Amino acid sequence: MKILSNESLKNYTTVKIGGYAEKLYFPESIEELSDLINQLSEEDYYIISGGSNILINDKKTYKNVVSLIKMDNSVMELGDGKFYVGASVKLQKLINIINKKGFGGIEYLFSVPALVGGSVAMNAGRGKVHGLSISDYIEEVRVLDKGVIKVLSKEECNFKYRDSIFKKNNNKLIVLGVTFTFDKGYPEELKKIRQERINISQSNQDASGYNFGSVFRKHNRVIMQVIRITHPGYKTGMSFSKKSSNWLINQGEGTYSQAISLITRVEKLHKVIGQKIIREVIIWK
C-alpha cells in the first residue's frame, strides 16, 4: 500500500481546493482497505473517491485520508448484461467496456469525472426531469461496514434522487463493488449516444475553470440567477458560472472560504424566500 505524508489534498479534487493529509493511504485491494480501516477509529479517517463532488477545508490538516482510486479497478462480465464492477473503476471505462459488449443505459454519465463507487454513493443521474439514475441498473452493492464485508440489496441501499444510504453514514459504509444488469444495445448506436453526451456537455457545461459539477441537487433557478448577477464571486477565485447557474468555478485562486461564502449566500436566500434547497457537494469542515 502506498502511503504519502503531508500530502496536499487539492490535487485529488476536481475543484482544486483542499488542505493537507498527515497520511494519505492508497489501498490496492479490498483486503488492504479492510485491514487499514480496522486499524483506524471512525473519527480518525476520511474517505475520498474520485474527488468530483467534494469541498475540503484548505486551512485544515486531516490526520488520515483513505483514497479509493486504486482499491479495485476490475470489471467482470457475468453474462446476460450482468457485470461486477470494482468501486475504483472510472465511469468512462465502465461505459466503454459495456458498450463494446453490446450493453448500455448509463451513457448520459460519460462526461462525469467520477469513479463507480462515488457515483453509486451519490446515485449519480441525468437530472430529476429525466428520471434517470445509475441505481436503475444496480442489483446489489458490496460494502465494507466497520471493517466487515457485506452485500446489500438495491432496496437496502435506499436509493433516491441523488441520494442513498451511503451519504448518511460518515465513512461507516464504503462501497467496494457493484453488480449491475445493463440493457442490450448495438455498439455503434451506443457510440453515437456517448458522442451526443459529449457534445451536450461541451455545449452546456462550463469548462472555463475547475469545478464540482452541480453544487445543489434541489434549488430555485431564478434565485440562482439573481445571486449570480448581484454577487458573481471573486475574479480570480470562486465565481458562479455564467453558463451553468448551478456551478461554481475556480478560476485558479479559489479558496474554501470563498466557496463556503457563496454556497451559504445561496442557502440563506432560499430560506428567506421559503424555497427548498438541498446541497449536493460534500463539505469537509
N, C-alpha and C positions, 0 to 999 in steps of 0.2 A: 504494500500500500504506500502510495506517495503521500508525503506529509510536508507541507510548506509552513514556515514560521513567519509571523508578522507580515502576512500577505494582504495586499490591497484588494478589497472585495469589489471595487468598482469595475475591475476587469472581467467580472463574472456576471454582470448585469447588462441588459441591453440599453438602459438609460445612462450608464456610465457614472453612477453615483454610489459611494459606499465607503465605509470605514475600513478597519483592519480586522483580521482574524489572528489571534495569537497562534492558533493551529488550524490549518485548513487541510482536511483529510480527503483523499480520493480513493475510497474502497473500490477494488476491481472485481469484486464478486459479492454475491449475497452473503456468503459466509463471512467475508471480511467486514461487511457492513454490520451484520448481526453481532459479531464479536466486539466491534467498536461500540455499538450502541449499548451493549451490556456493560461496558466499562465506564460509560458516562452517565451522569444523573440527568434526568429530564430537563432540569433547569440550566444545565451547562452546555447545551448544544443547540445549534440552529441547522436546519436542512435547506440546501439550495439546489435547485434543479437546473433548468435552462436559463434562469435569471431574466425572463422576459416580462414578468409581472410583479416586480418587487422593488421597493424603495428602502434602501439601507441607510441608516444614520451615518453620515460621514464624519461625525465628531466622536464616534464611539469605537472602542475595540472590543470585539467579541471573543470570548475565551476559546470556544471550539465551534467550528463550522464544518459541516459534512457536505461535500459535493457529490451528487449522484451521476455526474456525466460519464463516468467510466464503469459504473456498477454492473450493468447488464445491457449490452448492445446487440443481443440476439433477436432474430426473427425466425420462428419455426412454423412451417406450414403443416397444419394438422388434417387438411382435407376438407372439401366441400365449402371453401371460403373461410374456414376457421384458421386463425393464426394465434400463436402465443408470442407476445412481444415484450421484450425487456423494457424497463422504465427509462433506460438511458438512450433509447433509440430516438433519433430526430424524426419529427413528423414527416419531413420531406423524404427521408429514406424509406419510412414505412409506406408512404403513398406510392412511391416509385416501385417498390417491391410488389405490393399487392396488385397494382395496375398491370405490371408485366405478367402477372399470373392470371389476369383476367377478372380481377375483383376490384371493387371500389365503394365509394359512398362518402368519403371524407375529403374529397379533393378541394373543397372550399377552405380547408385548413392549410393548404400548401404554402401560403405566404406567411404562416405563423412561425416565428423563430423559437420553437419550444420543443421540449422532449416529451415523449409519450406520458411519462409519469406525471409531470406537471400539468399536462393537458387534461389528463383524466381527473386529477385532483381539482382542477378548476372547472371541469366539464366544459371544455372549450367548444364554442359553437359559432354559427354564422351570424346570429343575431335573432332576437326574440321574434321579430316579424316573420322570419323564415322557419322557425321552429325546428332547427337542426342542431344537434349536439353530438359530440363524439360518443356519448353514452348510448346513443341509438344502436350501436353495434357491439356493445360490451356484453359478454356472457358472465364473466366473473373477474375479480381482481385479487391478485396475490399480494399480501401486505406483510409488513413487519410491525407487530403490535407489542411495544415494550420489549423488543428482543425476541419475540416468539413469532414464527411464520404461520400465517393463517390464510385461508381463501374465503373471500366474501362474495356472495352472490350479488348480482346487479341490484336487487332490491335492498340488500343490506347496506349498499353504498349511498342510498338516499339521494340519488341524482335529481337535481332541479336545474332550472335555468342558471347556467354558470355557477353552479354550487354543488357541493357534495359533502359527505361526512368528513372527508379529508381536510376540508378547510376549517373545521371546528375542533380539531384535536391537537393542535400545537405540537407537532412532531411525534405524537403518540402512535399515529398510523402512517407508515411510509409505504407508498406504492412501489412494489418490486417488479411486477409484470402484469400483463393484462391479456385475457383471452377474448378475442373479437371474432365475430362472424360477419363478413362483409358481403355485399351484393355482387352478383355476377355482372360483368360488363365486358365490352370489347376494348382491348388495349389501345387501339387508335382513337376511339371515341373518348376514352378516359384521358388520353394525352391532350386532346382538344379542350377538355374541361379544365385540366390543370393549367393550360396556357390561358384560357379565359380568366381563370382566377388570378394569374399573374398580371394580366392586362388590367383587371379591375383594381387590384391593389396598387399598381403603378399610377393609375388614373385618380383614385380616390384617397389613397393613404399618403401621409406626409413623410417623405424620406429626407427632409432637409436637415435633420439632426437626430440625435439619439432619443429613443422614446420607449414607453412601456407597451404601446398599443393603447387600447381603451382604458381610461382611468376609472370610469364608473360603469357598472352594469345596469343601473337604472338612474335616469336623470331627465331633466326637462331641457330640451334643445334650445328653447328660446332663452332661458336663463343662462345657459352656457354661452350663447352668442352675446348677450348683454355684458357678461363678465369679461369675455374676451375683448370686447370693444372698450369697456371702461377701465379694465386693468389687465392689459395684454401680457404683462410679465416683465422679464428682465432681458435687456437687449442681447447680451452675450451669454445669458444663463437660461433659466427655465421660462418658457412662454407658452401660451396657448396657441395651438396650431390654427392657422387661417384656413387650412384645407380640411382638417378633421377636427371638429369642435370639441370632441371628447378626448383629445390627445394633448399631452404636454410634451413639448420638445426641449431637449437640452442642446443649446447652440454651442456647447463646448465648455462653458464655465459654470454650468448649473450646479446647485448645491441642494442638500437635503432640506435646509431651512426654506429655500425658495420654493421648492416643490410642496412642502407642507403648508406654506403660506397660501399658495394658490388653491390647493385642494381644500383647505379649511374655509377659504373665502366662498368657494362654490357650495360647500355643505351648509354653511351658515345662511346664505341667501335662500337656498332651497327650503330650509326650516322656517325662516322668517315668513316666506310666502305660503308655506304649508304644502310644499311639494315633496314627494318622497324621493330620496336619493340613497343609493347603495354603492359603496366604493368597491371596486374590483381589485385594485392594486393592494398588495400585502405590504404593510409597513413594519420594518424592524425599528423600534423606537430606541 
